[in-house]
Amino acid sequence: MITRPKWLLHIEGAAIFLVCMIIYGIEGYRWWLFAALFLVPDVSMLGYLADVKLGAALYNFAHTETVPPALALAGLLWRPGLLAVALVWLAHIGLDRMLGFGLKYPTRFNDTHLARV
């Protein structure tokens, strides 16, 4: 298993998803908010209606694991509600990785960093 990076990425995604769900629950945030926000990052796929390069750029921005931690930090320092949003966003990304949906190449929607979907 350790020599199969693709499976490690799936396991990492599962771990991120579970940790975000646990922290979200411990913090006592509302689960209706989790459900309402969970699919919001997928709105970025609408960029594919205009152009595959724009679609990939928007999708990758919404599905990279760099922005939600910055938002979480802002939530910890200034606005606690932002932490809830960051956890939902990161949980979404984790579930996507667990299921095998990766970042997109600007060639076509099915070309991802994990494999062809």
Buried (B, 14 or more C-beta within 10 A) or exposed (E): EEEEEEEEBBBBBBEBBBBBBEBBEEEEBEEEBBEEBBEEBBEBBEBBEEEBBBBBBBBBBBBEBEBBEEBBEBBEEEEEEBBBBBBBBBBBBBBBBBBBBBBBBEEEBEBBEBEEE
